[in-house]
Amino acid sequence: MLYAAVARGTFRRYSTYRAATVAGTFTNTVFGIILASSFLALWQARPNLGGYDQSQAVTYIWVSQSLLVTVAVWGGGFQDDLQARFRSGDIAVDLYRPVDFQCWWLASDLGRAAFQALVRGTVPMLVGALVFRIRLPEHPLTWVLFLCSVLLAVVVSFGLRFLVSITGFWLHDSEGVRSVMLVVSMFFSGMLLPIGLFPGWLGDLGRVLPWSALVQVPTDVFLERRGAGAALGTLGFQLGWAAVLLAAGRGAQWLATRKVVVQGG
């Protein structure tokens, strides 16, 4: 199948960047140790802060570090390739290819995410398990739900980044929008702090925004903070946002393509 081949090709391409992968994995691990140590000190002063015990808080750090690049919280991935094609004008060629534009880039991003999850996702987690006392899922089903949640997190992330990239049709350079998205994503994804620690209405808002599906939701599934039925509900939350964002991206692509055709006469 074409899109499976695209995903495999992207997986192989990322696997060739060995030095960058090793450096990135080392950086994730070092930051994980620093943040986990900070969380330990904070939770010793404030036990059960946000409803997390000490081992859950430390585990939250390591799971979030494993997801950081996998779900592209900072952006990037296919965005860099797409932005380069806007600048070169090759984007016009892409639109004439007999493949679905959005599905092509989604397949590419899934291949990227699979490689990052395999390397930059597992290694920091293993180091964290060796250095700190972390909490692993007690039920085998949780692992299945967690992997499904990570997959949906990647799709939601793609939907957000695709919308940002599509602005390049009008702005010619989406770097400004990407910078804004980076700040929002880091804050509302739960990457810096669990959303449960946000005060009042800010926490309520953070829980319903799509960015919470990137880190907060998969991590809570891993920590088994809810029962299996509730965990399925959180997967439904991710699936709903994935559908909305993909549909919005397709609509924006249609508008952009229509605009390009009109401009071309």
Order of alpha helices (4+ residues) and beta strands (2+ residues): alpha-alpha-alpha-alpha-alpha-alpha-alpha-alpha-alpha-alpha-alpha-alpha-alpha
